[in-house]
Amino acid sequence: MADEPIVGAPGDGAPQPGPTGPDAGEDRTATAGATLGDRARVVAMAASVGAAVIHFALAPAHFDETTSHGVFFLAVAWLQVGVALALGRWRRRPEPWLAAVAVDGGVLLVWLASRTAGVPETHHAGVGLPDSVAAGLEAVVVVSAVVALWAGVSGRAVGRAHPLATGLAGVALVGLVSVSVTPSM
């Protein structure tokens, strides 16, 4: 199956045909400008990894409840890592975005059901910081996927992100995920 441009095609990370001469070997994506689809991809990858870290960190406590819950948490974490890797690897395909909606959207629905209807053979869990942060990050992945799959929106050019803003967003994400998995929280 041939790769066809779909999500943020002009600046999707793949080298674009360029001039010959001194710039011939240079990756032009750095100067070509980013699209909303490109930004959505980076945000979704970071959010998916953040949610995976929370699931990895909380898996041991869920193994203490039941083996099936611990296995579920590990499976979810690995699927979320897989989604992030797929989004980075197959930049021009819709399938990673569909997988992101299925994985993160599915986990979000399971979480909502567990907090409203409960999960069989367990006590009714309350809403805590770790699960709220993970659910929020999963919602960010789903919203990013909708933006990326929306053809009229994903290809829109956006200005370059300021490195300080990008760095602060990364530090905020790491801080939020870290605080959420700290045992006293």
Secondary structure by P-SEA (a helix, b strand, c coil): cccccccccccccccccccccccccccccccccccaaaaaaaaaaaaaaaaaaaaaaaaaaaaaacaaaaaaaaaaaaaaaaaaaaaacccccaaaaaaaaaaaaaaaaaaaaaacccccccccccccaaaaaaaaaaaaaaaaaaaaacccccccccccccaaaaaaaaaaaaaaaaaaacccc
